[in-house]
Amino acid sequence: MARIELDLAHAYGPNPQRDEDYALLPLKMCFDDGGAYALLGPSGCGKTTLLNIVSGLVTPSQGSVSYDGRDVTRQSPQQRNIAQVFQFPVIYDTMTVAQNLAFPLRNRGVPAERIKQRVGQVAEMLDMSAQLDLRAAGLAADAKQKISLGRGLVREDVSAVLFDEPLTVIDPHLKWQLRRKLKQIHHELKLTLIYVTHDQVEALTFAQQVVVMTRGRAVQVGSASELFERPRHTFVGHFIGSPGMNFLPARGNGTGMQVAQRELAAPRAELAAPAPFTLGIRPEHVHITAAGAAGALPAEVVQAQDIGTYWLLTARVGSGDQAQLIRARLAAEQAVPAVGSQVWLQVVGEHTCYYVNEELIA
């Protein structure tokens, strides 16, 4: 395994001048030896470009890639000793499952007895022991992708194993099983794993650390709880969670802060300064409170949805052109106000975040 350090930027075209010209804006990042990481973000955010730079399939236009302090920027994936699993199965249909799993080891001259042991170990981890003698051509798409996963994991000497959205072709009801298996494999084998996905559930359940990306920028690296409780960028608050964080325009007025046309006490002195900012709060932390309560806003109920385990309440705060929608998650057993009724929603509390220019300030 290896400690991977990045200090780079990348543009596919020559002479990039603006942020929009870059596939990856300048970043510094480190993947620790033996860690499990996820690169999370929407399509086109740069996560696959970053993964391919780590593997050596793409050479960064600026900066360097280091493995254990050794510059590998110009080295190929083979020279870096990388295993990579792609979005769609890459296997040999004419071979059996066992032969597919053994292929990377045979190529490296591993003794036959050790190949047999290692193939058996990986097949057992992936619940494929009963399929070892079957030809890959006759297997379903999810089984073929499990073979691809196994080929990436079978080598013991790799610097890292990279996954580029490997569960795309897997049926939804099987995805959770494979995520659990990957987590178990990481725990047992202590491999450095880097996993690309646009699915926050995959990222947050698999990785110890999640790199959230948008528009070619890594905006936050953190654990699931850090990303949820204290998103450092408004994009993280929006992208993580279902539904995402509520955002309300606000402004200090010298003595307090103005939110949705109502003056509230500022919990920090700098928020009272006469300047605009954005208040952010998760639906999980918004609750109905008494009329006129400190840190609360009057709201009109627009919609109440029964999600099964909770109610999702949508309400409107403010009026006219400045009206904003805000969502609250209410307990399933809680009495839900009728559509059109007036409620007071608590928006200022210990879980409230404040942003200037999309960046967390408090």
C-alpha positions as CSV (number, residue, x, y, z in Angstrom):
1,M,0.0,0.0,0.0
2,A,1.1,3.6,-0.4
3,R,0.5,7.1,0.9
4,I,-0.7,9.1,-2.1
5,E,-0.1,12.9,-2.2
6,L,-1.5,15.2,-4.9
7,D,-0.5,18.8,-5.6
8,L,-1.8,19.6,-9.0
9,A,-4.4,21.1,-11.4
10,H,-5.5,19.8,-14.8
11,A,-6.9,21.2,-18.0
12,Y,-7.6,19.2,-21.2
13,G,-7.1,22.2,-23.4
14,P,-3.9,24.3,-23.8
15,N,-3.3,27.6,-21.9
16,P,-6.2,27.6,-19.4
17,Q,-7.0,31.1,-18.3
18,R,-10.3,30.9,-16.4
19,D,-11.7,28.5,-13.8
20,E,-14.0,27.1,-16.5
21,D,-11.0,26.0,-18.5
22,Y,-9.9,23.5,-15.9
23,A,-11.2,20.0,-15.4
24,L,-9.5,20.1,-11.9
25,L,-8.8,23.4,-10.2
26,P,-5.6,23.6,-8.1
27,L,-5.8,21.2,-5.2
28,K,-3.6,19.6,-2.5
29,M,-4.8,16.3,-1.1
30,C,-3.5,13.2,0.7
31,F,-4.8,9.6,0.7
32,D,-3.3,7.8,3.7
33,D,-1.9,4.3,3.5
34,G,-4.7,1.8,4.2
35,G,-7.5,4.4,4.1
36,A,-10.9,4.0,2.4
37,Y,-11.9,7.1,0.5
38,A,-14.8,8.2,-1.8
39,L,-14.8,10.9,-4.4
40,L,-18.4,12.1,-4.4
41,G,-20.0,14.6,-6.7
42,P,-22.4,15.1,-9.7
43,S,-21.5,14.2,-13.3
44,G,-18.8,16.4,-14.8
45,C,-17.4,17.6,-11.4
46,G,-13.9,16.1,-12.1
47,K,-13.9,13.0,-9.9
48,T,-13.1,10.5,-12.6
49,T,-10.3,12.8,-13.9
50,L,-8.9,12.9,-10.4
51,L,-9.1,9.1,-10.2
52,N,-7.4,8.6,-13.5
53,I,-4.6,11.0,-12.5
54,V,-4.0,9.0,-9.3
55,S,-3.9,5.8,-11.4
56,G,-1.6,7.2,-14.2
57,L,-4.1,7.0,-17.0
58,V,-4.0,10.8,-17.2
59,T,-1.0,13.0,-16.6
60,P,-1.8,16.3,-14.8
61,S,-1.2,19.4,-16.9
62,Q,0.3,21.1,-13.7
63,G,1.8,19.8,-10.5
64,S,2.8,16.3,-9.2
65,V,1.6,13.0,-7.9
66,S,3.7,11.2,-5.2
67,Y,3.5,7.7,-3.8
68,D,5.3,7.4,-0.4
69,G,7.3,10.5,-1.2
70,R,8.3,9.2,-4.6
71,D,7.4,11.3,-7.7
72,V,5.3,9.1,-10.0
73,T,3.7,11.9,-12.1
74,R,5.0,10.5,-15.4
75,Q,4.7,6.8,-14.5
76,S,2.2,4.4,-16.0
77,P,-0.4,2.5,-13.9
78,Q,1.8,-0.6,-14.3
79,Q,4.8,1.3,-12.9
80,R,2.7,2.7,-10.1
81,N,1.4,-0.8,-9.3
82,I,-2.3,0.2,-9.4
83,A,-5.4,-2.0,-9.7
84,Q,-8.5,-0.2,-11.2
85,V,-12.1,-1.4,-11.4
86,F,-14.2,0.4,-14.1
87,Q,-17.9,1.2,-14.4
88,F,-18.6,-1.8,-16.6
89,P,-17.2,-5.3,-16.3
90,V,-13.8,-5.9,-17.8
91,I,-13.3,-9.7,-17.8
92,Y,-12.5,-12.6,-20.1
93,D,-15.8,-14.3,-21.1
94,T,-14.1,-17.5,-22.4
95,M,-12.4,-18.1,-19.0
96,T,-13.9,-19.5,-15.8
97,V,-14.5,-17.3,-12.8
98,A,-11.4,-18.9,-11.2
99,Q,-9.2,-18.2,-14.3
100,N,-10.4,-14.6,-14.4
101,L,-9.5,-14.1,-10.8
102,A,-6.1,-15.8,-11.2
103,F,-5.1,-13.9,-14.3
104,P,-3.4,-10.9,-12.6
105,L,-1.4,-13.2,-10.4
106,R,-0.3,-15.6,-13.2
107,N,0.9,-12.5,-15.1
108,R,3.2,-11.7,-12.2
109,G,4.5,-15.2,-11.8
110,V,2.9,-15.9,-8.4
111,P,3.4,-19.6,-7.4
112,A,0.4,-21.8,-8.3
113,E,-0.3,-22.8,-4.7
114,R,-0.5,-19.2,-3.6
115,I,-2.7,-18.3,-6.6
116,K,-5.1,-21.1,-5.5
117,Q,-5.2,-19.8,-1.9
118,R,-5.7,-16.2,-2.9
119,V,-8.4,-16.9,-5.5
120,G,-10.3,-19.0,-2.9
121,Q,-10.0,-16.2,-0.3
122,V,-11.3,-13.5,-2.7
123,A,-14.0,-15.7,-4.1
124,E,-15.3,-16.5,-0.6
125,M,-15.3,-12.7,0.3
126,L,-17.4,-12.1,-2.8
127,D,-19.7,-15.1,-2.3
128,M,-18.5,-16.6,-5.5
129,S,-17.0,-19.9,-4.2
130,A,-19.7,-22.0,-5.8
131,Q,-19.2,-20.3,-9.2
132,L,-15.4,-20.7,-9.6
133,D,-15.7,-23.4,-12.3
134,L,-18.4,-21.6,-14.4
135,R,-17.5,-19.7,-17.6
136,A,-17.9,-15.9,-17.1
137,A,-19.9,-15.6,-20.4
138,G,-22.9,-17.3,-18.8
139,L,-23.1,-15.1,-15.8
140,A,-25.4,-12.1,-15.1
141,A,-24.1,-8.6,-15.2
142,D,-23.8,-8.3,-11.4
143,A,-21.8,-11.5,-11.2
144,K,-19.5,-10.3,-13.9
145,Q,-18.9,-7.0,-12.1
146,K,-18.1,-9.0,-8.9
147,I,-15.4,-10.8,-11.0
148,S,-14.0,-7.3,-11.9
149,L,-14.0,-6.4,-8.3
150,G,-12.2,-9.6,-7.4
151,R,-9.6,-9.0,-10.1
152,G,-8.9,-5.6,-8.5
153,L,-8.6,-7.1,-5.0
154,V,-6.8,-10.3,-5.7
155,R,-3.3,-8.8,-5.8
156,E,-1.6,-8.3,-2.4
157,D,1.2,-6.0,-3.6
158,V,-0.8,-3.1,-5.1
159,S,-0.2,0.5,-4.1
160,A,-4.0,1.2,-4.2
161,V,-7.3,-0.2,-5.6
162,L,-9.3,2.4,-7.5
163,F,-13.1,2.0,-8.2
164,D,-14.8,4.1,-10.9
165,E,-18.6,3.8,-10.1
166,P,-18.3,0.0,-10.0
167,L,-21.9,-0.6,-8.9
168,T,-23.6,1.2,-11.8
169,V,-24.6,-2.1,-13.5
170,I,-25.7,-3.8,-10.2
171,D,-29.3,-4.3,-9.4
172,P,-30.4,-1.9,-6.6
173,H,-31.3,-4.7,-4.1
174,L,-27.8,-6.2,-4.5
175,K,-25.9,-2.9,-4.2
176,W,-26.1,-2.8,-0.4
177,Q,-24.7,-6.3,-0.2
178,L,-21.6,-5.4,-2.3
179,R,-21.1,-2.2,-0.4
180,R,-21.1,-4.2,2.8
181,K,-18.6,-6.7,1.2
182,L,-16.3,-3.9,0.1
183,K,-16.3,-2.5,3.6
184,Q,-15.6,-5.9,5.1
185,I,-12.8,-6.5,2.5
186,H,-11.2,-3.2,3.4
187,H,-11.3,-4.1,7.1
188,E,-9.7,-7.5,6.5
189,L,-7.1,-6.7,3.9
190,K,-6.2,-3.1,4.9
191,L,-6.0,-2.0,1.3
192,T,-5.9,1.7,0.2
193,L,-9.3,2.1,-1.6
194,I,-10.4,5.1,-3.6
195,Y,-14.0,4.9,-4.8
196,V,-15.7,7.3,-7.3
197,T,-19.5,7.7,-7.1
198,H,-22.3,10.2,-7.5
199,D,-24.4,8.3,-4.9
200,Q,-24.1,9.8,-1.5
201,V,-25.4,6.6,0.2
202,E,-22.6,4.6,-1.5
203,A,-20.0,7.2,-0.5
204,L,-21.1,7.7,3.1
205,T,-21.6,3.9,3.9
206,F,-18.3,2.8,2.3
207,A,-15.7,5.4,3.0
208,Q,-13.9,6.6,6.1
209,Q,-13.3,10.0,4.4
210,V,-15.4,11.5,1.6
211,V,-14.1,14.1,-0.8
212,V,-17.0,16.2,-2.0
213,M,-16.4,17.7,-5.5
214,T,-18.1,20.3,-7.6
215,R,-17.1,22.2,-10.7
216,G,-13.6,20.8,-10.7
217,R,-13.0,21.7,-7.0
218,A,-12.7,19.5,-3.9
219,V,-14.8,21.6,-1.5
220,Q,-14.6,19.4,1.6
221,V,-12.9,16.2,2.9
222,G,-14.5,14.7,5.9
223,S,-16.4,11.9,7.6
224,A,-20.1,11.4,7.2
225,S,-20.9,13.2,10.4
226,E,-18.6,16.1,9.5
227,L,-20.2,16.6,6.1
228,F,-23.7,16.4,7.6
229,E,-23.2,18.5,10.7
230,R,-20.8,21.1,9.5
231,P,-20.7,21.4,5.7
232,R,-17.9,23.8,4.9
233,H,-19.5,24.8,1.6
234,T,-23.1,25.4,0.6
235,F,-22.8,22.8,-2.2
236,V,-22.0,20.1,0.5
237,G,-25.0,21.2,2.5
238,H,-27.2,20.9,-0.7
239,F,-25.7,17.7,-2.0
240,I,-25.5,15.7,1.2
241,G,-28.7,14.8,2.9
242,S,-32.2,14.0,1.6
243,P,-33.5,16.6,1.3
244,G,-30.5,18.8,1.4
245,M,-29.9,21.8,3.8
246,N,-32.2,24.7,3.8
247,F,-30.6,28.0,2.8
248,L,-32.1,31.5,3.7
249,P,-30.6,34.8,2.6
250,A,-29.7,36.9,5.7
251,R,-28.1,40.2,6.5
252,G,-26.7,41.8,9.6
253,N,-28.3,45.2,10.6
254,G,-25.9,46.4,13.3
255,T,-27.9,45.0,16.3
256,G,-29.0,41.6,15.0
257,M,-29.7,39.8,11.7
258,Q,-32.6,40.1,9.2
259,V,-33.9,36.7,8.0
260,A,-37.1,36.4,5.8
261,Q,-38.1,40.0,6.6
262,R,-37.9,39.3,10.4
263,E,-35.2,40.5,12.8
264,L,-33.6,37.8,14.9
265,A,-30.9,37.9,17.5
266,A,-27.4,37.2,16.1
267,P,-25.8,34.3,17.9
268,R,-22.3,35.7,17.0
269,A,-21.2,39.3,17.0
270,E,-19.8,39.2,13.5
271,L,-23.2,38.2,12.1
272,A,-24.7,41.5,13.2
273,A,-22.2,43.5,10.9
274,P,-24.1,45.2,8.1
275,A,-23.3,42.6,5.4
276,P,-25.1,39.8,3.6
277,F,-24.6,36.1,4.4
278,T,-26.6,32.9,4.1
279,L,-28.2,30.9,7.0
280,G,-28.2,27.1,6.5
281,I,-30.0,24.5,8.6
282,R,-30.8,20.9,8.0
283,P,-34.5,19.8,7.8
284,E,-33.7,17.4,10.6
285,H,-32.9,20.4,12.9
286,V,-35.9,22.5,12.0
287,H,-38.8,22.0,14.4
288,I,-42.1,23.6,15.2
289,T,-42.0,25.9,18.2
290,A,-44.1,28.4,20.2
291,A,-45.2,31.6,18.4
292,G,-42.7,34.4,18.8
293,A,-39.9,32.1,20.1
294,A,-36.4,33.4,19.9
295,G,-34.7,32.3,16.7
296,A,-37.9,31.3,15.0
297,L,-39.7,32.4,11.9
298,P,-43.5,32.5,11.1
299,A,-44.3,30.2,8.2
300,E,-47.3,29.0,6.1
301,V,-47.5,25.3,5.5
302,V,-47.4,24.5,1.8
303,Q,-47.2,20.7,1.8
304,A,-47.0,17.8,4.2
305,Q,-45.6,14.5,2.8
306,D,-45.9,11.1,4.7
307,I,-42.5,9.4,4.0
308,G,-43.3,6.5,6.2
309,T,-40.7,6.9,9.0
310,Y,-41.1,10.7,9.1
311,W,-43.2,13.6,7.8
312,L,-41.6,16.1,5.4
313,L,-43.1,19.5,6.0
314,T,-42.6,22.3,3.4
315,A,-43.5,25.8,4.5
316,R,-43.1,29.3,3.1
317,V,-41.3,32.0,5.1
318,G,-41.3,35.7,4.2
319,S,-43.6,37.2,1.6
320,G,-43.7,38.6,-1.9
321,D,-40.5,38.4,-4.0
322,Q,-38.5,37.6,-0.8
323,A,-40.6,34.5,0.1
324,Q,-38.5,31.3,0.6
325,L,-39.4,27.6,1.0
326,I,-38.1,25.7,4.0
327,R,-38.4,22.0,4.8
328,A,-38.6,20.3,8.2
329,R,-38.4,16.6,9.0
330,L,-41.0,15.8,11.7
331,A,-41.3,12.5,13.7
332,A,-43.9,10.1,12.3
333,E,-45.9,10.2,15.5
334,Q,-46.0,14.0,15.6
335,A,-49.2,15.9,14.9
336,V,-48.8,17.5,11.4
337,P,-50.3,21.0,10.8
338,A,-52.7,21.3,7.9
339,V,-51.8,22.8,4.6
340,G,-52.4,26.6,4.7
341,S,-52.0,26.8,8.5
342,Q,-49.5,29.1,10.2
343,V,-46.6,27.7,12.3
344,W,-43.4,29.0,13.8
345,L,-40.2,27.2,12.8
346,Q,-37.0,27.2,14.8
347,V,-34.1,28.1,12.4
348,V,-31.5,29.4,14.8
349,G,-29.8,26.9,17.1
350,E,-26.6,25.0,17.8
351,H,-26.8,23.2,14.4
352,T,-27.3,26.3,12.3
353,C,-24.5,27.2,9.9
354,Y,-23.6,30.6,8.4
355,Y,-22.0,31.2,5.0
356,V,-20.3,34.0,3.1
357,N,-19.5,33.5,-0.6
358,E,-20.6,29.8,-0.2
359,E,-18.0,29.2,2.5
360,L,-18.7,28.4,6.1
361,I,-17.9,31.2,8.6
362,A,-19.5,30.0,11.8
